[in-house]
């Protein structure tokens, strides 16, 4: 490994952490919890321990070789900036843009008559988080213009809390016309025509819910712009589970309201539709589209009057059906675009402005994006939209009033997010907007390989490498096709020229797919001579909803087995060795890393566990944990508690094991995954590990004023540099 510091320079032992003799009988299971006192972040003991952990991390970080140069390179590669897919409202366009050197993206618009509205470089700033708060603590969490582009609803939060305040702006003057309205965390705004009112989601006031449940109890309301929020009309949600999430949408013509409800993050929803011309806006006559079904479904009413149904009912990879919105039940659905046995349906847009109306359909095949073109009337496939390479498509959009154009974002491992425009009239695709900054990206090779998990299931993994990669010095830009499970994963079956320090990343949960994308951190690591691998584990949605459910609940161990098999594949094929292999994951991926190091500590040299879940017995008591029991199971059920205990990392720590070097990264304002998980696990590992300081440390890096998600660019750069420098030091990658 790369020397970090001598023992004389480093604290000789970990901060003292009192171990409680606390063992409880929970539903027939004996459960120990020696560090429960760390659940109180405000206690004198916890604050003293955290202060000592901060000093321990600073001592280690100060001696990490190359961290400054690494931060500079990551910052340089981040200098591409950002340009967002346009959202059209009549002649007005809304989009986000971040120029090189800016800390946050700003929201812009192009005013009618102020130059060419289709000019990607035009725009007037509407919301700049840094102007609102130069400290960088304010983030723009969401925004939605009304149907005419006159008003803009937007949501801001501070310090990473994600506790958004909703406001409404006059787009022409930038003046505030409504708000702030609190308790609107990530609420979807469903504008009615004319901009006078909208449906939205808001939590009940804290004094109306039991103590500890303030994050839950959402309801759907009707709000009239300019009126007090306390006068909003309750539309839907009373009497349902406290963890239920809702979303509302109104059709372009204002006639149809749809409301979706899902308990927590479960992979199914109930769905209703109402004809607003036949009932009062404040009392819509909702009729069921889907209620009680084990499926996830969304609907929209097209400009042709048909109800378009996007569903995985009877089709785990997704299908598109059509129906009459007046008769919206599943028995009336008729397939328009049937399920593909190998590709996963991701989205679609309707282009009905030309002589032959078409449907653009976005798919992923083993996590690589495709776009197909279909006849709108019959659904028959008539073509495909060419893409720059094997990458990812996102944010596809159309003009609400109809037309022949679609816009979408494209990215791959060496291509920053770029906006492409497709014209159905000419069947041509062209670059519409590039990111505003130009950087010299390193030459890397990205290849997708397949491997077998422990039970024989085929899993796909993306491997990114730079200089010295198979295919010649310097590698090549772009991505190669998939290799079979019997191959080495290199070009033409070649083996890597030498094992190298490697990071294996995974997530494996909540139906979230790991797709190719531009990452300044991955490029910096590969440029320095490392390998970066991303595994498409069960629990995600790389192969559809069945793939997701294969890693849920009592099948969670399959996710971990897929991850271990990915590590073994990288070692067997010569990409790396056990002494050079690190693992990394955040949030649910932090749970993955915690399980990996407790189940197979000998397999990994180092690990970074970011914003993790680790105490799976008590996870429902913290943050948004109670919304995730449909994914993991609940400790309130004896059988499900058994599932959780079988892998709960905190409860699987064993004294005397030589654990890998581990860095926990946490964020004090994280309102999703409470930092308590990392605190308790860090203390447990520091007590248990037989690995010596400073060679294989267990460290905690924490930040104030940031949360689980959005943050200023400079803070993201600093975090990435610390993570990569730590992993380089403990896998042998020399950065200097």
ZINORWO-V56643 format. One record per helix or strand of 3 or more residues. SS is the DSSP state (H for helix, E for strand). FROM is the first residue (numbers start at 1). TO is the last residue. If there is no record, write none. Layout:
SS|FROM|TO + SS|FROM|TO
//
This chain:
H|7|9 + E|23|26 + E|29|32 + H|36|39 + H|44|62 + H|67|80 + E|87|89 + E|92|98 + E|106|110 + E|124|127 + H|129|132 + E|138|145 + E|151|158 + E|165|170 + E|176|181 + E|197|203 + H|206|208 + E|218|224 + H|229|231 + E|233|236 + E|244|250 + E|256|263 + E|270|275 + H|281|283 + E|287|290 + E|297|301 + E|306|311 + E|319|324 + H|330|332 + E|334|337 + E|344|351 + E|358|365 + E|368|375 + E|381|384 + E|392|398 + E|405|411 + E|418|423 + E|428|433 + E|445|452 + E|458|465 + E|479|483 + H|491|493 + E|502|505 + H|520|527 + E|531|535 + H|545|549 + H|553|572 + H|578|580 + E|581|586 + H|588|599 + H|601|603 + E|606|610 + H|619|621 + H|625|632 + H|638|647 + H|649|652 + E|661|667 + H|676|688 + E|698|703 + H|713|729
//
